[in-house]
Amino acid sequence: MSFDFGGFESADFDVELEDIEIKRTKKLDRMWVLGYGGSINNTPLLVGQTLYFGALDGYLYAVNAENGMESWRFKTGGGVVECSPAHWKGKVFFGSFDAYFYSLDASTGKLLWRFRTGGEIDVSPFVHKGKVIFCSRDSYVYCFDTESGKEVWKFRTGDEIASAPAAYGNRVFVGSFDENLYCLDFETGHEIWRFKTGAEIHNDNPFMIKNGVIYFTSFDNFLYAVDIETGKEIWRFRTGRYGNAGTPNIFDGKLFHAGRDGIMYCLDVQTGKELWRFVTESDNSMDQIPLIHDGVLYFGGSDGNFYALRAENGKELWRFKTSGGIFSSPVLYKNRLCFGSWDCHLYCINLTGKEIWRFQTSTLQQSYLPKAFQEFKMEVKKTFIVEEVKQNEKYTSKKGEIISLSDYNVKSDYATTSEYKQKSDYDVSFILFEDILECENIWISVLRVSSHLISTSR
């Protein structure tokens, strides 16, 4: 692979680099091996002025959103509570890594009924028309009556499920590790259609469905838009090299997606064309639903920062720092933002980033979290070949194809980065290779080489 440098080319100046190849080395299992601790890894559910959320200490909590005081807590039979709960007519529903699905009285936390599945429950349930839909690692999608706790139907996919279901009209949508998005009949659980992606589908929160289109991600690195009636693809957008997860949000004709590569994307919802992107300090997952309120975009990152951006152009307005990664989507309560952090606290801040209160879970021991990209291996086939530049050589531009190592399909018209500098910004005249953000060692090496090339070519 050869590169042409406009204004720097000569017969004696050349750089050559073979492809950087990212390979999957094992099945996705990061979510199943989370360790015990007080970390919060799910989105709080707001009902009235009560926030319901789980933690990796095995508890489901009910906390007053006004003052951060605990109303009650419920201890599961073991394992972590990673999924966000759902609510229906005074009942709270959630699953746990102890393989049980629970129904509690929302006011008291008293157990009403529970059902044991054949595996851990990682993702949120969905309540629709008096039925609750939930999934398990045992590969089944379950539909239960919310009142009696009796099974209505179940549907088996071809592999484990760590995808939150969503119901829309008379249909249920769920993804599986068998790489398929399924559309099922809500009343019977019978399959209507399936859409095949290139890898596992993993989303902690229910899919975004709007105007007859479902938007979802796959670990094949793509964000998809698919027609819910036919199962036909409308468009797809590629993010980084290490998989894609999370649920996007839509506002004013724009789709906002927090990528697993630490980048917030803004796309045109009709075409999937990128409008702008914001690069956070996160080097990995932001698997969450961003919140849009009064033209401002709110979300957290694995860097521990909670960000506020202008939704129109991605300009950063402010940030709030916690002591752990933020994988919890924010919820809005009376012009307040509530979200959980890996540092074992639930936070409540105002719309300018000032803390109002925080709630500590049962322990400040942060939970074990495997490395973000352990399922992948990077291989570089060849190294740089740099020839010295002759003294006093006049460099003229030559025509040729400009080749980019970018892993993104669509070039953005906007490139937004933080105005808050906490680390070196690598201020060089130009960057030789773009968007190899995930490969830290190579990224640093590339920056050093490109800086050297610039200095020697002057």
C-alpha positions in Angstrom: 0.0 0.0 0.0 1.6 3.3 -1.1 0.8 6.8 -0.1 1.1 10.0 -2.1 1.9 13.2 -0.1 0.6 16.3 -1.8 3.5 18.8 -2.0 6.0 16.3 -0.6 6.4 13.7 -3.4 9.6 12.9 -5.2 11.2 9.9 -6.7 13.4 9.7 -3.6 10.7 10.0 -1.0 8.3 7.0 -0.5 6.5 5.3 2.3 5.0 1.8 2.0 3.0 -0.1 4.6 1.1 -3.3 4.2 -2.5 -3.7 5.5 -3.2 -3.8 9.2 -5.5 -6.7 9.8 -7.8 -7.1 12.8 -8.8 -10.7 13.5 -11.4 -12.1 15.9 -9.7 -14.7 18.0 -12.6 -15.9 20.2 -16.3 -15.6 20.8 -17.7 -12.5 22.5 -18.0 -13.2 26.2 -17.0 -10.0 28.0 -20.4 -9.4 29.5 -20.6 -12.9 31.1 -17.4 -12.7 33.1 -18.0 -9.4 35.1 -16.9 -9.7 38.7 -18.6 -8.8 42.0 -18.5 -5.2 43.1 -20.6 -2.1 43.6 -20.2 -0.8 40.0 -23.3 0.2 38.0 -23.5 -1.0 34.5 -27.1 -0.3 33.5 -29.5 2.6 32.9 -31.7 3.6 35.8 -35.5 3.4 35.3 -37.4 6.5 36.4 -41.0 6.0 37.5 -42.5 9.1 39.1 -39.7 10.3 41.4 -38.2 6.9 42.0 -35.1 5.6 40.2 -34.8 1.8 39.9 -31.4 0.3 39.0 -29.2 -2.7 39.5 -25.5 -3.1 40.5 -22.9 -5.8 40.2 -23.2 -6.4 44.0 -26.4 -8.4 43.2 -28.9 -5.8 44.4 -31.7 -4.0 42.7 -32.1 -0.5 44.3 -35.0 2.0 44.5 -33.7 5.6 45.2 -35.6 8.9 45.5 -34.6 11.0 42.5 -35.3 14.2 44.5 -32.7 13.7 47.3 -30.8 10.5 46.5 -32.2 8.6 49.6 -32.7 4.9 49.4 -36.3 3.6 49.5 -35.5 -0.1 49.4 -33.1 -2.7 48.0 -33.7 -6.3 46.9 -31.0 -9.0 47.1 -31.0 -11.6 44.3 -29.9 -15.1 44.8 -26.4 -14.5 43.6 -24.5 -13.0 40.7 -24.7 -9.5 39.4 -27.6 -7.3 38.2 -26.4 -5.8 35.0 -29.7 -5.3 33.2 -32.0 -2.3 33.5 -35.4 -3.0 35.0 -38.8 -2.5 33.4 -42.1 -1.3 35.0 -45.8 -2.1 34.6 -48.7 -1.2 36.8 -46.9 -1.1 40.1 -44.5 -3.9 39.3 -40.7 -3.9 38.5 -39.2 -6.6 36.3 -35.5 -7.5 35.9 -33.1 -10.4 35.5 -29.9 -11.5 37.1 -26.8 -13.6 36.6 -28.3 -16.1 39.0 -30.5 -17.1 36.0 -33.7 -15.9 37.6 -36.2 -13.4 36.2 -37.9 -11.4 39.0 -41.2 -9.5 39.5 -41.2 -7.1 42.5 -43.7 -4.8 44.1 -42.4 -1.3 43.0 -43.4 0.4 46.2 -41.9 -2.1 48.7 -39.4 -4.3 46.8 -41.3 -7.4 47.9 -40.9 -10.5 45.6 -44.1 -11.3 43.7 -42.8 -14.1 41.4 -39.7 -15.3 39.8 -38.8 -17.7 37.0 -35.6 -19.7 36.5 -34.1 -19.7 33.0 -31.2 -21.9 31.8 -28.6 -19.1 31.9 -27.5 -15.7 33.0 -29.8 -12.7 32.1 -27.7 -9.8 30.9 -30.1 -7.3 29.2 -33.3 -5.3 29.9 -36.8 -6.8 29.6 -39.6 -5.1 27.6 -43.2 -4.8 28.7 -45.9 -4.5 26.1 -49.7 -5.0 26.3 -49.5 -6.7 29.7 -46.8 -9.1 28.7 -43.1 -9.0 29.6 -40.5 -10.1 27.0 -37.0 -11.1 28.2 -34.0 -13.1 27.1 -31.4 -15.4 28.6 -28.0 -16.8 27.8 -29.8 -20.1 27.3 -30.7 -18.8 23.8 -34.4 -18.4 24.5 -36.7 -15.4 24.1 -39.5 -15.6 26.8 -42.9 -14.0 26.9 -44.7 -14.1 30.3 -47.9 -12.7 31.7 -47.0 -9.8 34.0 -49.8 -10.6 36.6 -49.5 -14.4 37.0 -45.9 -15.0 36.0 -47.1 -17.7 33.6 -45.2 -18.5 30.4 -47.1 -17.4 27.2 -44.5 -18.6 24.7 -40.8 -18.9 24.2 -38.7 -18.9 21.0 -35.2 -20.4 20.7 -32.5 -18.7 18.6 -29.3 -20.4 17.4 -27.0 -19.2 20.2 -26.7 -17.2 23.4 -28.7 -13.9 23.7 -27.3 -10.7 25.2 -29.7 -8.4 23.2 -32.5 -6.5 24.8 -35.8 -7.2 23.0 -38.2 -4.6 21.8 -41.9 -4.9 21.0 -43.6 -2.7 18.4 -47.2 -3.2 17.4 -47.7 -6.9 17.0 -44.1 -7.7 16.6 -41.1 -8.5 18.8 -37.5 -7.8 17.7 -34.4 -9.5 19.3 -30.8 -10.1 18.3 -28.7 -13.2 19.0 -25.2 -14.4 19.0 -26.1 -16.5 16.0 -25.7 -13.2 14.1 -29.4 -12.8 13.3 -32.0 -10.1 14.1 -35.3 -11.8 14.5 -38.8 -10.5 14.0 -41.4 -12.5 15.9 -45.2 -12.5 16.2 -46.1 -10.9 19.6 -49.0 -13.2 20.2 -47.5 -16.5 19.3 -43.7 -16.1 19.2 -43.6 -17.5 15.6 -40.8 -16.2 13.4 -41.9 -13.7 10.7 -38.4 -12.9 9.3 -34.8 -12.7 10.2 -31.9 -10.5 9.1 -28.4 -11.9 8.9 -25.4 -9.7 10.0 -21.8 -10.7 10.1 -21.3 -11.2 13.8 -23.0 -11.3 17.2 -25.7 -8.8 18.1 -25.3 -7.3 21.6 -27.3 -4.3 23.0 -28.1 -3.7 26.7 -31.1 -1.5 25.9 -34.1 -2.1 23.6 -33.7 -1.2 19.9 -34.6 2.1 18.4 -37.7 1.8 16.2 -39.1 4.9 14.5 -41.2 5.5 11.4 -41.2 1.8 10.4 -37.4 1.4 10.7 -35.4 -0.5 13.3 -31.9 0.7 14.0 -29.4 -1.8 15.5 -25.8 -2.7 15.7 -23.7 -5.8 15.2 -20.2 -6.9 16.2 -19.4 -6.9 12.4 -18.8 -3.2 13.0 -21.9 -1.9 11.3 -24.9 0.1 12.4 -28.0 -1.0 10.4 -31.3 0.5 9.4 -33.8 -2.2 8.4 -37.5 -2.0 7.3 -39.6 -3.6 10.1 -42.2 -4.9 7.7 -40.0 -6.6 5.1 -36.7 -7.1 7.0 -34.9 -5.4 4.1 -31.8 -3.3 4.6 -32.2 0.5 4.0 -28.6 1.5 4.8 -25.6 0.6 6.9 -22.8 2.6 8.5 -19.4 1.3 9.5 -17.7 2.3 12.8 -14.4 1.1 14.1 -12.7 -2.3 13.9 -13.5 -3.8 17.2 -17.2 -4.5 17.0 -20.3 -2.3 17.4 -22.9 -2.4 20.2 -25.4 -0.1 21.9 -28.6 1.6 20.8 -28.7 4.9 18.9 -31.2 7.8 19.5 -32.9 10.0 17.0 -33.7 13.7 17.2 -34.6 16.3 14.5 -33.7 14.1 11.6 -30.4 13.1 13.1 -29.3 9.8 14.5 -26.8 9.8 17.4 -24.8 6.7 18.1 -22.2 6.1 20.8 -19.6 3.8 19.2 -17.6 1.1 20.9 -14.5 3.0 19.5 -15.1 5.9 21.9 -16.6 8.1 19.2 -20.0 9.8 19.2 -21.4 9.8 15.6 -24.1 12.0 14.2 -25.7 10.6 11.0 -28.5 11.7 8.7 -31.3 9.3 9.7 -32.6 8.9 6.2 -29.3 8.1 4.4 -26.9 7.0 7.1 -24.4 9.7 5.9 -22.1 11.0 8.6 -22.7 14.7 9.6 -20.2 15.0 12.4 -18.2 13.0 14.9 -16.9 13.8 18.4 -13.8 12.0 19.6 -13.9 11.4 23.4 -11.0 10.4 25.6 -12.5 6.9 25.8 -10.5 4.3 24.1 -13.3 1.8 24.0 -17.0 1.1 24.6 -19.8 3.7 25.1 -22.6 1.1 24.7 -25.5 3.3 25.7 -28.4 5.4 24.5 -27.4 9.1 24.3 -30.0 11.6 25.7 -31.1 14.7 23.7 -32.8 17.6 25.6 -33.3 21.1 24.4 -30.7 20.7 21.6 -28.0 19.3 23.9 -26.6 15.7 23.6 -25.7 14.0 26.9 -23.7 10.8 27.3 -20.9 9.1 29.3 -17.7 7.4 28.3 -15.4 4.7 29.6 -13.0 7.5 30.4 -15.2 8.4 33.4 -16.4 11.7 31.7 -20.0 12.7 31.3 -20.3 14.9 28.2 -22.6 17.6 27.1 -22.4 18.5 23.3 -24.4 20.8 21.1 -26.5 18.3 19.0 -26.4 20.5 15.9 -22.6 20.4 15.4 -21.0 18.3 18.2 -19.4 21.2 20.0 -18.5 20.4 23.6 -20.3 22.5 26.2 -19.0 21.0 29.4 -18.1 17.7 31.0 -18.4 16.1 34.5 -15.8 13.7 35.8 -16.4 10.5 37.8 -13.9 8.0 39.1 -15.0 5.1 36.8 -16.2 4.4 33.3 -19.8 5.4 32.5 -21.7 2.7 30.6 -25.1 3.8 32.0 -27.4 5.9 29.8 -28.6 9.1 31.5 -32.2 9.8 32.4 -33.8 13.2 32.8 -35.6 14.2 36.0 -36.8 17.8 36.5 -33.9 19.3 34.6 -31.5 17.0 36.3 -29.4 14.2 34.8 -29.2 10.8 36.6 -26.7 8.1 35.6 -24.5 5.4 37.1 -20.8 4.9 37.1 -18.3 2.1 37.5 -17.1 3.9 40.6 -20.1 2.4 42.5 -22.2 5.6 42.6 -25.4 6.8 41.1 -25.0 10.5 40.2 -27.5 13.4 39.9 -26.2 16.6 38.3 -27.9 19.7 36.9 -27.9 20.8 33.2 -24.7 22.7 33.7 -22.7 19.8 35.1 -22.9 20.6 38.8 -23.4 17.7 41.2 -26.6 17.7 43.2 -26.3 14.3 45.0 -24.7 10.9 44.7 -25.8 7.5 46.0 -23.3 4.8 47.0 -24.1 1.1 46.4 -23.3 -1.6 49.0 -19.6 -1.6 48.4 -16.9 0.7 46.9 -15.1 -2.3 45.5 -15.2 -1.7 41.7 -16.1 -4.8 39.7 -13.8 -6.8 37.5 -14.1 -5.8 33.9 -12.2 -7.6 31.2 -10.2 -5.7 28.6 -12.4 -4.1 26.0 -10.8 -5.7 22.9 -9.6 -9.0 24.1 -11.6 -10.9 21.4 -9.5 -9.3 18.7 -5.9 -9.6 17.5 -4.0 -7.1 15.4 -1.4 -8.1 12.8 0.9 -5.9 10.8 2.2 -7.7 7.8 5.1 -5.3 6.8 6.9 -2.3 8.3 7.7 1.2 7.1 10.2 1.7 4.3 11.3 5.3 4.4 13.9 6.6 1.9 15.9 9.7 2.6 15.1 13.0 0.8 17.8 14.6 -1.3 18.9 18.0 -0.2 17.4 21.0 -2.0 15.0 18.7 -3.8 11.9 20.6 -5.2 8.8 18.6 -4.4 6.0 18.6 -6.9 2.6 17.0 -6.5 1.7 14.1 -8.8 -1.6 12.8 -9.7 -2.8 9.6 -8.1 -5.3 8.0 -5.9 -5.3 9.1 -2.3 -5.5 6.1 -0.1 -6.7 6.2 3.5 -6.4 3.7 6.2 -9.7 5.0 7.7 -12.0 2.3 8.7 -15.1 4.5 8.1 -17.2 4.4 5.0 -18.2 8.0 4.9 -15.9 10.9 5.3 -17.3 13.5 7.8 -17.6 17.1 6.9 -17.0 17.9 10.5 -14.4 16.6 12.9 -15.0 17.6 16.4 -12.7 17.0 19.4 -12.7 18.1 22.9 -11.7 21.6 23.9 -10.6 20.3 27.3 -7.0 19.2 27.0 -5.9 16.7 29.6 -3.2 14.9 27.6 -1.0 15.7 24.6 -3.0 16.5 21.5 -0.2 15.4 19.2 -0.1 18.8 17.5 1.7 18.1 14.2 1.2 19.7 10.8 -0.6 16.7 9.5 -1.3 13.1 10.5 0.0 10.4 8.2 -2.6 7.8 9.1 -6.1 8.7 10.3 -8.4 6.9 12.7 -6.1 4.1 14.0 -7.2 5.2 17.4 -7.8 1.7 18.8 -4.2 0.6 18.2 -2.4 2.7 20.8 1.2 1.5 20.2 0.9 1.8 16.4 -0.8 5.1 16.7 2.0 6.6 18.8 4.6 5.1 16.4 2.7 6.5 13.4 2.6 10.0 15.0 6.4 9.9 15.6 7.1 8.7 12.1 4.8 11.4 10.5 6.4 14.1 12.7 9.8 12.9 11.5 8.8 12.9 7.9 7.5 16.5 8.2 10.7 17.8 9.7 12.9 16.1 7.2 10.8 17.4 4.3 11.1 21.0 5.1 
